[in-house]
Amino acid sequence: MPMPASYLSPKTRIAKSPIHGRGLFASKAVRKGEIVAIKGGHVLDRRTLQRIRRRIAESYLQIDDEFYIGAVTGREVRRNKMFINHSCEPNVGIRGQITFVTLRGIKAGEELTYDWAMEENSPTVTACRCGARRCRKTLTGQDWRIPRLRRRYRGYFSAYLQAKIDPR
């Protein structure tokens, strides 16, 4: 069965990024709240992800404690990758589980970024090189717990993390 490809808005383009490798950029002005990407892929359990992680790089999105959406082969990565790099001062957030929307108006030529704290819940720790004025320098898979980030990104965390923040 073919993997569902990720959707990228026709107002975007992939280009070389000053943050990392290639990134997603606005090719036209984008209004606040517009959808710029929707993550496609297979639903993967944690065990499967651990087994194939090297082959799919960072081409997955956490949707639950034990589940992710992403590619399962290196060949699928190209159709699956959204190229939205991390920034500690993002201009994109998450609506629901897999929909990426702008947090503010975006000018043509501006790189689209989101904060991994909006969707990741893991034990990982990595150095940040986003270059933002408010860069945290170190990113963890637990940054969603930081009170100021909870306030700043309220309404733009993945549904999975928002349910952890606001349990019923």
FENHU-V379019 format. One record per residue. N is the residue number from 1. PSI is psi in whole degrees, -180 to 180 (* if undefined). Layout:
N,PSI  N,PSI
This chain:
1,129  2,145  3,137  4,128  5,154  6,149  7,133  8,132  9,144  10,-9  11,10  12,163  13,155  14,132  15,171  16,135  17,139  18,-15  19,-53  20,123  21,-117  22,154  23,172  24,127  25,151  26,126  27,-17  28,165  29,142  30,129  31,157  32,135  33,-4  34,146  35,127  36,-20  37,151  38,125  39,128  40,168  41,-174  42,151  43,124  44,137  45,166  46,-42  47,-44  48,-44  49,-45  50,-38  51,-36  52,0  53,-43  54,-37  55,-24  56,1  57,-136  58,39  59,47  60,163  61,129  62,131  63,-5  64,171  65,-37  66,2  67,151  68,163  69,132  70,-175  71,159  72,-10  73,158  74,-36  75,-35  76,-21  77,-42  78,-39  79,-21  80,-32  81,139  82,-17  83,25  84,106  85,161  86,146  87,145  88,-8  89,71  90,161  91,7  92,143  93,-176  94,135  95,124  96,-136  97,-35  98,4  99,127  100,124  101,156  102,142  103,-18  104,174  105,141  106,134  107,151  108,136  109,-13  110,138  111,139  112,129  113,154  114,163  115,125  116,-22  117,-19  118,-16  119,-9  120,132  121,92  122,173  123,7  124,150  125,131  126,153  127,141  128,137  129,32  130,-26  131,6  132,154  133,-40  134,35  135,134  136,-8  137,-40  138,133  139,139  140,160  141,4  142,11  143,-22  144,-17  145,-13  146,121  147,-43  148,-33  149,-37  150,-42  151,-47  152,-40  153,11  154,129  155,-6  156,12  157,156  158,153  159,-36  160,-50  161,-36  162,-36  163,-30  164,-36  165,-43  166,71  167,149  168,*
